[in-house]
Amino acid sequence: MGSPLAEHLEQLALVDHHVHGTWTQDADPARIANAFNEADTAPLADPTSAWDTQLGFAVRRWCAPLLDLEPHASPETYLQRRAELGELEVARRLIAPTNVSDWLVDTGWSEGLTSPDGLAALGGGTGRTIVRLETLAESLLPTLVDAGDWAEAFGAAVDEAARTCVGFKSVIAYRSGFAVDLTPPAPEAVAEAARRWHAGLEDGRAPRLDDPTLIVSGLYAALRTHRPLQLHVGFGDRDLDLASVDPLLLTDLLRRPEVRGVPVMLLHCYPYERHAGYLAQAFPEVYLDVGLATHFLGARGVGVVARSLELAPFRQVLYSSDAAGPAELHHLGARLWRHSMTQVLGGWVDAGEWSLDDARRVATLVGRDNARRAYDLD
C-alpha cells in the first residue's frame, strides 16, 4: 500500500497541457532508438546507445511490465516483445494507464501521429487542439495573391483558429531564438518580410518560416485572441541554439501591455527551470512546466520537478509530457511526474515542512486545476 500522497497522485486525473500524438505505424529498433534521443537530429551511428541513457533505463523499468516483461528486461527482449505486440497494442497498454482527462495536442507536427481524438481514443479523456503559429503561417502563404496582405490575412486565420482551439504555440526558439527584437514590428516591415518569403515559394509550398519579423508579428496576433500562448523554452534538438532560448531573454516581451492577462506557457524549460520560476514570480501571466525533461532525465527527474517548485507560485506550474511518437514517452511523462511529485512533496511532508493536505492540494493544482483554469477547460 502506498502513502496517502502517492495514492492521491495515482488517482489524480491529469491535464497534459502540451503533448503530441503517438505513432500510427509499427517502428523498427532504429526508429525507436532515434526517438529516444531528442538532441541529435542525425540518425544515431549506434542505435543501441539510446538504451544506455536515463530514458532507456526508465523504459525498461516502467514500461516493460506493461508489455508482460520483468522490470529491467534487456533492450533486446523489450524490442522483441514490442514487435510481437505491434504499435497499436503497445500504445493501448502504455497510454491507457496515464489517467489523463485532457490531451492538449500540438498539431503543428502531426505526420504519422494520431490526431487529438485518436490520442484520446487510446488513453481516454478528451483531445483538444493547440495550433502552432508557424505551421498555420506556412499553410497560409501559398493562398495569398499579394503577400503585402500578410498581416491582415494571418490575423484573420488566427482569429478563426481561436474559435475552436484552446491555445497557440510558437517554435520561435527553433526558428530564430529569443535574442531578437520582440517588439511589435512595423506594418511596412511585416509586408516587406512577407513578400521576401512569398518569393521563395516552390511548387506552391512555403519555405520554412524563419524570419523573426513575421514570427514576432505572429506572436502578437495570437496574443490579441487572449488564448494561452505556449513557447518552447530550453532543451530541444540541435537545430536550436540553447544559449538563445533562455527564458530570461523574454523579459522585455513579458513587460509589454499586449501580454497583460494572457497566459504565457513556458514549455520544458530545462536547464532553465529556475529562470522560468523567477519569471513566473515576476509576471502573473507566466506559467511553466518541465515536460520532456521528466522522461529524458529518468531517475534524475525528481530534481527538475523539485526545482520547478522553488520560486514559482504553485498556481503557475503545470504538468505536461511533451510526448511524441513512441507511446513509451506518453506513459513515462505521467509515470515519472507522479513518482517525482510523490518523492518531492512527500519528502517535505515527512520532514514536517508541509502538511499532507497542502501537498495533496498543490499536486492537484499542478497536475490538473491550473491547466483547467488557464485554458478555460471547465
GUPA-625494 format. One record per residue (C-alpha): chain; residue in three letters; x, y, z. Coordinates in steps of 0.05 Angstrom, whole numbers, m for minus. Layout:
BEGIN
A_ALA_X_Y_Z;
...
END
This chain:
BEGIN
A_MET_0_0_0;
A_GLY_28_67_m20;
A_SER_28_130_22;
A_PRO_m34_174_23;
A_LEU_1_224_m21;
A_ALA_22_171_m71;
A_GLU_m50_145_m73;
A_HIS_m76_215_m85;
A_LEU_m27_226_m143;
A_GLU_m45_159_m174;
A_GLN_m119_175_m173;
A_LEU_m110_246_m198;
A_ALA_m134_254_m270;
A_LEU_m82_297_m304;
A_VAL_m87_351_m357;
A_ASP_m29_341_m405;
A_HIS_m26_413_m429;
A_HIS_28_401_m482;
A_VAL_33_335_m519;
A_HIS_36_306_m589;
A_GLY_5_244_m619;
A_THR_33_174_m616;
A_TRP_58_133_m676;
A_THR_5_102_m721;
A_GLN_52_52_m754;
A_ASP_99_m2_m728;
A_ALA_170_22_m715;
A_ASP_236_m15_m723;
A_PRO_290_m14_m669;
A_ALA_329_42_m704;
A_ARG_269_88_m707;
A_ILE_253_74_m634;
A_ALA_325_88_m613;
A_ASN_326_154_m651;
A_ALA_261_175_m617;
A_PHE_295_163_m550;
A_ASN_347_217_m568;
A_GLU_319_288_m570;
A_ALA_381_328_m585;
A_ASP_415_291_m642;
A_THR_377_304_m707;
A_ALA_421_256_m748;
A_PRO_409_181_m747;
A_LEU_447_151_m689;
A_ALA_511_116_m711;
A_ASP_498_63_m659;
A_PRO_423_57_m643;
A_THR_438_13_m583;
A_SER_469_73_m548;
A_ALA_400_103_m537;
A_TRP_385_49_m486;
A_ASP_445_68_m443;
A_THR_412_132_m421;
A_GLN_366_153_m365;
A_LEU_307_148_m413;
A_GLY_328_79_m437;
A_PHE_332_54_m365;
A_ALA_265_85_m348;
A_VAL_232_50_m407;
A_ARG_259_m17_m383;
A_ARG_238_m3_m311;
A_TRP_168_25_m320;
A_CYS_143_4_m389;
A_ALA_169_m68_m391;
A_PRO_118_m95_m340;
A_LEU_60_m68_m382;
A_LEU_86_m109_m440;
A_ASP_86_m173_m396;
A_LEU_161_m169_m383;
A_GLU_201_m165_m319;
A_PRO_225_m96_m297;
A_HIS_293_m81_m326;
A_ALA_285_m131_m383;
A_SER_342_m125_m433;
A_PRO_333_m79_m492;
A_GLU_334_m138_m539;
A_THR_278_m173_m501;
A_TYR_239_m109_m497;
A_LEU_244_m95_m571;
A_GLN_225_m166_m589;
A_ARG_163_m163_m546;
A_ARG_145_m95_m573;
A_ALA_149_m122_m644;
A_GLU_105_m182_m626;
A_LEU_51_m136_m598;
A_GLY_53_m83_m653;
A_GLU_50_m8_m646;
A_LEU_m25_m2_m634;
A_GLU_m26_m53_m578;
A_VAL_36_m22_m546;
A_ALA_1_45_m548;
A_ARG_m62_18_m516;
A_ARG_m23_m15_m460;
A_LEU_21_45_m445;
A_ILE_m25_104_m456;
A_ALA_m89_80_m422;
A_PRO_m56_77_m352;
A_THR_m34_150_m355;
A_ASN_m101_172_m326;
A_VAL_m103_236_m368;
A_SER_m170_272_m374;
A_ASP_m150_324_m426;
A_TRP_m97_320_m480;
A_LEU_m77_388_m508;
A_VAL_m44_367_m572;
A_ASP_4_410_m613;
A_THR_m19_393_m683;
A_GLY_38_431_m716;
A_TRP_76_365_m720;
A_SER_27_311_m740;
A_GLU_55_268_m796;
A_GLY_50_195_m776;
A_LEU_19_213_m709;
A_THR_m50_205_m680;
A_SER_m98_264_m680;
A_PRO_m123_294_m614;
A_ASP_m184_250_m619;
A_GLY_m141_190_m637;
A_LEU_m97_200_m577;
A_ALA_m157_207_m532;
A_ALA_m186_142_m561;
A_LEU_m124_106_m537;
A_GLY_m116_140_m470;
A_GLY_m186_161_m451;
A_GLY_m207_232_m437;
A_THR_m215_288_m487;
A_GLY_m169_311_m542;
A_ARG_m161_385_m554;
A_THR_m122_425_m605;
A_ILE_m63_473_m596;
A_VAL_m49_509_m662;
A_ARG_24_520_m680;
A_LEU_32_591_m708;
A_GLU_89_576_m755;
A_THR_52_517_m786;
A_LEU_m10_560_m795;
A_ALA_32_613_m828;
A_GLU_65_564_m876;
A_SER_m3_536_m897;
A_LEU_m30_606_m909;
A_LEU_26_635_m951;
A_PRO_11_598_m1016;
A_THR_m61_623_m1015;
A_LEU_m41_697_m1018;
A_VAL_m42_734_m1084;
A_ASP_m8_795_m1054;
A_ALA_39_778_m996;
A_GLY_33_850_m975;
A_ASP_m34_830_m946;
A_TRP_0_781_m900;
A_ALA_m13_814_m832;
A_GLU_m88_821_m844;
A_ALA_m95_751_m873;
A_PHE_m55_718_m818;
A_GLY_m92_756_m764;
A_ALA_m158_731_m793;
A_ALA_m131_660_m795;
A_VAL_m110_664_m722;
A_ASP_m178_692_m702;
A_GLU_m213_636_m739;
A_ALA_m168_583_m706;
A_ALA_m183_614_m638;
A_ARG_m256_595_m646;
A_THR_m240_521_m637;
A_CYS_m171_513_m608;
A_VAL_m153_520_m534;
A_GLY_m87_556_m546;
A_PHE_m30_572_m593;
A_LYS_43_552_m594;
A_SER_105_583_m625;
A_VAL_171_550_m640;
A_ILE_207_616_m645;
A_ALA_261_581_m603;
A_TYR_278_538_m663;
A_ARG_267_589_m718;
A_SER_305_650_m690;
A_GLY_315_643_m616;
A_PHE_294_696_m566;
A_ALA_353_743_m576;
A_VAL_315_783_m629;
A_ASP_273_846_m628;
A_LEU_209_824_m594;
A_THR_172_890_m600;
A_PRO_113_893_m649;
A_PRO_143_902_m719;
A_ALA_121_959_m762;
A_PRO_68_942_m815;
A_GLU_116_961_m871;
A_ALA_169_914_m844;
A_VAL_119_857_m840;
A_ALA_95_868_m911;
A_GLU_166_871_m937;
A_ALA_185_807_m900;
A_ALA_123_772_m925;
A_ARG_140_790_m997;
A_ARG_211_763_m989;
A_TRP_183_698_m960;
A_HIS_130_692_m1014;
A_ALA_183_698_m1068;
A_GLY_212_633_m1043;
A_LEU_150_592_m1058;
A_GLU_167_528_m1095;
A_ASP_113_485_m1127;
A_GLY_61_522_m1085;
A_ARG_96_504_m1020;
A_ALA_122_554_m969;
A_PRO_194_552_m947;
A_ARG_206_542_m873;
A_LEU_187_605_m836;
A_ASP_248_632_m801;
A_ASP_241_707_m810;
A_PRO_237_737_m739;
A_THR_196_796_m764;
A_LEU_139_750_m786;
A_ILE_147_704_m727;
A_VAL_143_761_m677;
A_SER_84_791_m715;
A_GLY_50_724_m707;
A_LEU_61_724_m632;
A_TYR_23_790_m626;
A_ALA_m33_763_m670;
A_ALA_m41_705_m622;
A_LEU_m36_749_m560;
A_ARG_m95_790_m586;
A_THR_m140_729_m581;
A_HIS_m125_723_m506;
A_ARG_m117_648_m516;
A_PRO_m57_618_m478;
A_LEU_8_623_m517;
A_GLN_58_566_m510;
A_LEU_132_578_m522;
A_HIS_184_524_m528;
A_VAL_240_540_m479;
A_GLY_306_506_m467;
A_PHE_322_434_m484;
A_GLY_308_411_m554;
A_ASP_345_383_m614;
A_ARG_409_413_m640;
A_ASP_373_456_m692;
A_LEU_364_507_m637;
A_ASP_418_548_m602;
A_LEU_408_530_m529;
A_ALA_441_595_m506;
A_SER_390_636_m544;
A_VAL_328_603_m513;
A_ASP_339_623_m441;
A_PRO_271_649_m419;
A_LEU_303_710_m387;
A_LEU_310_736_m458;
A_LEU_234_741_m460;
A_THR_232_792_m403;
A_ASP_221_853_m447;
A_LEU_164_817_m484;
A_LEU_132_798_m417;
A_ARG_133_871_m396;
A_ARG_92_893_m455;
A_PRO_19_913_m446;
A_GLU_m3_864_m500;
A_VAL_15_806_m453;
A_ARG_m26_830_m395;
A_GLY_m78_779_m377;
A_VAL_m55_728_m429;
A_PRO_m26_662_m402;
A_VAL_44_651_m429;
A_MET_64_579_m422;
A_LEU_139_565_m418;
A_LEU_147_493_m440;
A_HIS_201_444_m417;
A_CYS_249_498_m391;
A_TYR_307_451_m375;
A_PRO_361_472_m359;
A_TYR_329_540_m346;
A_GLU_273_518_m299;
A_ARG_298_565_m244;
A_HIS_299_623_m293;
A_ALA_228_605_m313;
A_GLY_208_602_m239;
A_TYR_234_673_m229;
A_LEU_193_697_m288;
A_ALA_131_663_m261;
A_GLN_141_700_m195;
A_ALA_153_766_m232;
A_PHE_95_761_m281;
A_PRO_27_732_m263;
A_GLU_16_713_m336;
A_VAL_76_665_m337;
A_TYR_66_590_m326;
A_LEU_119_536_m332;
A_ASP_126_461_m337;
A_VAL_184_413_m340;
A_GLY_152_366_m391;
A_LEU_201_329_m437;
A_ALA_255_336_m384;
A_THR_219_288_m336;
A_HIS_224_228_m382;
A_PHE_292_244_m411;
A_LEU_321_253_m342;
A_GLY_290_188_m317;
A_ALA_313_173_m246;
A_ARG_341_244_m242;
A_GLY_274_275_m259;
A_VAL_260_284_m185;
A_GLY_309_342_m184;
A_VAL_279_381_m241;
A_VAL_209_373_m212;
A_ALA_235_399_m145;
A_ARG_268_459_m178;
A_SER_204_476_m215;
A_LEU_172_485_m146;
A_GLU_223_533_m118;
A_LEU_207_605_m137;
A_ALA_146_597_m180;
A_PRO_78_606_m147;
A_PHE_46_537_m145;
A_ARG_m15_563_m184;
A_GLN_31_577_m243;
A_VAL_63_508_m251;
A_LEU_34_457_m298;
A_TYR_41_384_m318;
A_SER_58_364_m389;
A_SER_92_305_m421;
A_ASP_111_334_m489;
A_ALA_108_261_m511;
A_ALA_113_250_m586;
A_GLY_119_185_m626;
A_PRO_132_123_m584;
A_ALA_78_111_m532;
A_GLU_133_99_m480;
A_LEU_141_175_m476;
A_HIS_68_187_m462;
A_HIS_69_134_m407;
A_LEU_134_159_m375;
A_GLY_112_231_m376;
A_ALA_56_215_m328;
A_ARG_90_159_m291;
A_LEU_154_196_m275;
A_TRP_118_261_m258;
A_ARG_75_225_m207;
A_HIS_135_189_m179;
A_SER_175_253_m174;
A_MET_119_293_m142;
A_THR_110_237_m91;
A_GLN_184_239_m75;
A_VAL_189_315_m72;
A_LEU_125_333_m36;
A_GLY_127_270_7;
A_GLY_197_288_30;
A_TRP_173_356_52;
A_VAL_114_325_89;
A_ASP_159_274_123;
A_ALA_206_330_145;
A_GLY_148_368_176;
A_GLU_157_426_126;
A_TRP_89_415_93;
A_SER_23_385_115;
A_LEU_m5_326_77;
A_ASP_m67_367_60;
A_ASP_m23_422_28;
A_ALA_16_370_m11;
A_ARG_m47_340_m39;
A_ARG_m74_409_m57;
A_VAL_m11_430_m93;
A_ALA_m7_364_m130;
A_THR_m78_376_m154;
A_LEU_m63_447_m175;
A_VAL_m2_428_m216;
A_GLY_m30_364_m245;
A_ARG_m99_388_m264;
A_ASP_m131_451_m237;
A_ASN_m81_504_m261;
A_ALA_m88_480_m333;
A_ARG_m163_476_m329;
A_ARG_m166_548_m305;
A_ALA_m114_576_m353;
A_TYR_m142_542_m415;
A_ASP_m214_553_m393;
A_LEU_m230_478_m397;
A_ASP_m287_479_m348;
END
